[in-house]
Amino acid sequence: MEMKQRVQRLIADVERACIKYKLNMTIYDGKLAFVDQESRHIVATWGPQFKLSEESEHGGQ
């Protein structure tokens, strides 16, 4: 499966999960935020927990 198809499937899975659990997603403070549809409050945030290597940060130079 090529990259574009994998991304499209991931997006579809995320959309289905948000509908199932009655959540919306947004970006808050540089992280993904999950918003309860009824209360319209952020109930959780999720962000990357890794650090890029120096080589990646500087384009491999």
SVG drawing of the C-alpha trace seen along z (x, -y; Angstrom):
<svg xmlns="http://www.w3.org/2000/svg" viewBox="-24 -27 51 29">
<polyline fill="none" stroke="black" stroke-width="0.4" points="0.0,0.0 1.4,-3.3 1.9,-6.2 -1.0,-8.3 -3.4,-5.4 -2.1,-4.7 -2.7,-8.4 -6.2,-8.3 -7.0,-5.2 -5.6,-6.7 -7.7,-9.9 -10.8,-7.8 -10.1,-5.8 -9.6,-8.9 -12.9,-10.4 -14.8,-7.2 -13.2,-7.2 -14.1,-10.8 -17.7,-10.1 -17.9,-6.9 -16.6,-8.7 -18.3,-12.0 -15.1,-14.0 -13.8,-16.8 -10.2,-17.4 -8.3,-20.7 -4.8,-22.0 -4.1,-23.6 -0.7,-24.7 1.0,-22.8 -0.7,-19.5 -3.7,-17.6 -6.6,-18.4 -9.7,-16.2 -12.9,-18.2 -16.1,-16.8 -18.9,-17.7 -21.5,-18.3 -19.5,-20.4 -17.2,-21.9 -14.3,-21.6 -10.9,-20.1 -10.7,-16.7 -7.2,-15.7 -4.2,-16.7 -1.7,-14.6 1.7,-15.6 4.9,-14.0 7.2,-12.6 10.4,-12.5 13.3,-14.7 14.7,-14.9 18.3,-14.0 20.7,-16.8 21.2,-15.5 17.4,-15.7 17.2,-19.2 19.9,-20.5 18.9,-18.8 21.7,-16.2 24.4,-18.8"/>
</svg>
